[in-house]
Amino acid sequence: MLVRKVKERLFLAGITILTFLTILPLFHIIFSVAVEGLPVILRGGWDFIIGTLAPPDDGLGGIGPAIVGTFVLTFLASLLGLPIAILTGIYAAEYPNSMLGKATRTLLMIMMEFPTILVGLFVMQILVVPMGSYSALAGALALAIVMMPYVAVYTEEALRGVPEKYREGAFALGLTRFNVVFRVLIGLARKGILTGVLIGIAKVAGETAPLLFTAGGATRTYFNGIDRPVGAIPLLIYDLVQQPYENYHEIAWGASLLLLIIFLAIFLPLRLSLKEVKL
Amino acid sequence: MNAIETKDLHIYYGRNHVIKGVNLEIPEKTVFAIMGPSGCGKSTLLRSFNRLLELNENARIEGDVRLFGRSVFEMDPIEVRREVGMVFQHPNPFPHMSIFDNVALGLKLNRLVKSKDELKKTVKWALEKSALWDEVKDKLNEPASALSGGQMQRLCIARAIALKPKVLLMDEPTANLDPVSARKIEELIFELKKDLTIVIVTHSPAQAARVSDYVAFLYLGRLIEVGKTEEIFENPKEELTEKYLTGRMG
């Protein structure tokens, strides 16, 4: 009897410690980014948000071009990726037993786990090399490819989660398949689809690897055309940390905190408020 | 004129032979009940009438179903479903739409109305016909999910009859309702049969006796007996039917 109780206690303690170890890095990251980044942002003030990068060893300046670049890239990536991804999700949900439908689902799962640096290489091959320059368009395309599987899989699962009785009810009204999907099922699955869209956006807003060989980066000029190189916050952090200047490291901390805030601003309300539509 | 006729109808789900050579004639503007124990194929048979069965990829149909003399398999399934409305066992109004939109959706998407005015009038007509208007006239823009189960089912009836179908299929429409709501639906059936043909599936012989003019008894996919309701209930010719009606089976 006693042995059993001791075993149970030990098991519980073990699990608690392991769980703690798993989430520890998350809190450590948030904590250290806040502690290191907040003074930088406070010292830089408004200029840190809208200014351009300072020279080496000479103050902070700002990361305006990277912030704008992140928003531009995310917006363009959504424009390119969301419509195709949502349609792909619809296809996989509507034709689950067709050859193409089955293949689509498997491929989406692979795409989700695909090394994103390879996506960057691919886009470099098909866009950057022919155009002869890094560009916002190339960066956005790479991000769109990273975003698509998340959105497609969430769309598919949201649609498949809609009870059969609503689909039957819609068909029984003499609606075409197009109307059944676009006028009834999408509305019922809208929260799940929206969750996927926001997760996709949050994901690519923080991506670095796909941008390395595509967006190019720009720290002193603002976005000036989709065929021109553009900055992004993660890319800027990656660049700054590798430089031997103290002030650049500080700027990197400030930029990290801003990136974290942007990410959490998309992600937290989403996780807290979005529940599946009550059926 | 028969609203619906089936000719040697066989239905298979994969290797399962669920409907075995059914021949039925359902006269126009009557209430026709299909009764039988659970799992005897009633719903399957009903779903073949509006070609809803074909949404299931495993289903295979042999034989013919005729709608006013025309084979439904030669018609566009969308056209069939506009003429043959359906009400389901689980009330299924679209929960994210308003009460008004639930009824208006089919009218709008099938382009059955020409103006907003006509749309409003038709929605009102359908809600009145389904005895729901007085209860919802002040909250047409509220979501359908706020209604009670019985009200939802009447909303589904309104949604179906708004398209002015010639036939209305009802798949155990009161199975999930309380007795009071169920009685309202049954009263509605009497009203509606003035204008259209109703085919109702039920596992309750009592309900079949109350609402129908004709009744068919289905058992394990076979049609055992069919005829005028009073004749079948008073004087069943088959032993199986008698057993079923006296509660010694299913």
Interface residues (C-beta under 8 A of the other chain):
Chain A: N97 P163 K165 Y166 R167 E168 G169 A170 F171 A172 L173 G174 L175 T176 N179 R183 V184 G187 L188 R190 V277 K278 L279
Chain B: N50 L52 L55 E57 I78 E79 V80 R81 R82 G85 M86 F88 H90 N92 P93 F94 P95 H96 M97 L105 G106 L109 N110 S145 C156 R159 A160 L163
